[in-house]
Amino acid sequence: MNIFKGLAIWIASRRLFKNWLSAGLKYFLVKHGLAKGDVIVECNGKKYTLRPEMYTTIIYVYHRRAFEELECGDSLYAVVTYKGRRVRLYDSFEFLYDIVFENFAGGAYDNLDVRGRVVVDVGAGVGDTAILFSLMGAKKVVALEPFPSLYEKALVNVKINGVEDKVLLLMLAWAVQR
């Protein structure tokens, strides 16, 4: 990445974090081996500790307009809009660029008519597609996710988006032998 692009991304972070200047400086020092530790960011009067990789992912994905706002509460939530509805995504920044551009903004499932149907979502990840299918009118979404860390994030995401009545999330995987 050239220096001008990096500066543009860093400057865009001023809309996310009150201490954007010091957070960016700390990231720069850590990245170049001149300091150690995490990046502390301030948002809505709260402080959050981020691994340097997470900090740069958040500001890069925001700069690319993958999410509209960062909601700061008990944790950090990326907020996207899908068909006029706010969708909050908890602790999903590693996947956010793909989630938003493929599923929500990119329309990967726009040609799939799920209205009034039961959908099985295999590999639910952080729950983004289960949420998407429920917002598209699915009667029920049975979402399967075998990885505990992703399953836990999916549980939170389903709940904070108010679709737990339509989504049955199971920590499950199975293999078929021939």
Beta strands, then each sheet from edge to edge (+ up, - down):
strand 1: 39-43
strand 2: 46-50
strand 3: 69-72
strand 4: 76-82
strand 5: 85-90
strand 6: 118-122
strand 7: 140-144
strand 8: 167-170
sheet 1: 1+ 2-
sheet 2: 3+ 4- 5+
sheet 3: 6+ 7+ 8+
end
